């Protein structure tokens, strides 16, 4: 997917892919990295990969710019920062689900 122009509305935005098609994406989260001194946006177009997992994308953006342009992430260091955050979030979600399931199981007894 080629990230050209960001048109943000609420927690969604549209990107134009390399075929000129407009695609609606959901913003999962944004964050600033102290390490790289850049702002990142993590999003999905809700498409699935070959394994059935929802595709997630990340780009660099400038939250202070009115007409947003998403920039590609080009360094291994930046990908490691994003992967660390995604892994941490995934672990936190798993813990919440496990806790909720355990509480539910205790209530049924």
C-alpha positions as CSV (number, residue, x, y, z in Angstrom):
1,X,0.0,0.0,0.0
2,X,1.4,3.4,-0.9
3,X,0.6,6.0,1.7
4,X,0.1,9.3,0.0
5,X,-2.4,11.6,1.6
6,X,-4.0,11.4,5.0
7,X,-7.5,12.8,5.2
8,X,-8.5,12.4,8.9
9,X,-12.1,12.2,10.2
10,X,-12.5,11.0,13.8
11,X,-10.5,7.7,14.1
12,X,-10.6,7.0,10.3
13,X,-8.8,8.4,7.3
14,X,-8.5,7.7,3.6
15,X,-5.3,6.8,1.7
16,X,-4.8,6.7,-2.0
17,X,-3.0,3.4,-3.0
18,X,-0.6,3.0,-5.8
19,X,-3.5,2.3,-8.2
20,X,-5.2,5.6,-7.4
21,X,-7.9,3.9,-5.3
22,X,-9.2,5.6,-2.1
23,X,-9.1,3.2,0.9
24,X,-10.7,3.8,4.3
25,X,-8.4,3.0,7.2
26,X,-9.0,2.9,11.0
27,X,-6.4,4.5,13.3
28,X,-5.3,2.0,15.9
29,X,-3.1,4.5,17.8
30,X,-0.5,7.2,17.4
31,X,2.6,7.8,19.4
32,X,5.7,9.9,19.7
33,X,9.1,8.2,20.1
34,X,11.7,9.8,22.4
35,X,14.3,7.5,20.7
36,X,13.7,8.6,17.1
37,X,12.1,12.1,17.8
38,X,9.3,11.3,15.4
39,X,5.6,10.8,15.5
40,X,4.0,7.5,14.2
41,X,0.5,6.4,13.2
42,X,-0.5,2.7,13.4
43,X,-3.5,1.8,11.3
44,X,-5.4,-0.9,9.4
45,X,-7.5,-1.1,6.3
46,X,-9.1,-4.2,7.9
47,X,-7.9,-6.5,5.1
48,X,-6.5,-9.9,6.0
49,X,-3.2,-11.6,5.2
50,X,-2.9,-15.2,4.0
51,X,-3.1,-16.5,7.6
52,X,-6.3,-14.6,8.2
53,X,-4.7,-11.9,10.4
54,X,-5.8,-8.3,10.1
55,X,-3.1,-6.3,8.3
56,X,-1.6,-3.5,10.3
57,X,0.5,-0.7,8.9
58,X,2.7,2.1,10.4
59,X,3.9,5.3,9.0
60,X,5.6,8.5,10.1
61,X,3.4,11.6,10.3
62,X,3.6,15.2,11.5
63,X,0.7,15.8,14.0
64,X,1.1,19.6,13.6
65,X,0.7,19.6,9.8
66,X,-2.7,20.4,8.4
67,X,-2.5,18.5,5.1
68,X,-1.0,15.2,6.3
69,X,1.3,13.1,4.3
70,X,2.3,9.7,5.6
71,X,6.0,8.9,5.3
72,X,7.4,5.4,5.1
73,X,9.4,3.9,7.9
74,X,12.8,3.2,6.5
75,X,15.1,2.2,9.4
76,X,15.4,-1.1,11.3
77,X,15.5,1.0,14.5
78,X,12.1,2.5,13.9
79,X,10.6,-0.9,13.1
80,X,12.0,-2.2,16.4
81,X,10.4,0.6,18.3
82,X,7.0,-0.1,16.7
83,X,7.2,-3.8,17.1
84,X,8.0,-3.4,20.8
85,X,5.0,-1.2,21.3
86,X,2.7,-3.6,19.3
87,X,4.0,-6.6,21.3
88,X,3.5,-4.8,24.6
89,X,-0.1,-3.8,23.6
90,X,-0.8,-7.4,22.5
91,X,0.4,-8.8,25.8
92,X,-1.7,-6.3,27.8
93,X,-4.8,-7.2,25.8
94,X,-4.2,-10.9,26.3
95,X,-3.8,-10.3,30.1
96,X,-7.1,-8.4,30.2
97,X,-8.9,-11.1,28.2
98,X,-7.4,-13.8,30.5
99,X,-8.4,-11.8,33.6
100,X,-11.9,-11.3,32.3
101,X,-12.2,-15.0,31.4
102,X,-11.0,-16.1,34.9
103,X,-13.4,-13.7,36.6
104,X,-16.2,-15.0,34.4
105,X,-15.3,-18.6,35.3
106,X,-15.2,-17.8,39.0
107,X,-18.6,-16.2,38.8
108,X,-20.1,-19.3,37.3
109,X,-19.0,-21.6,40.1
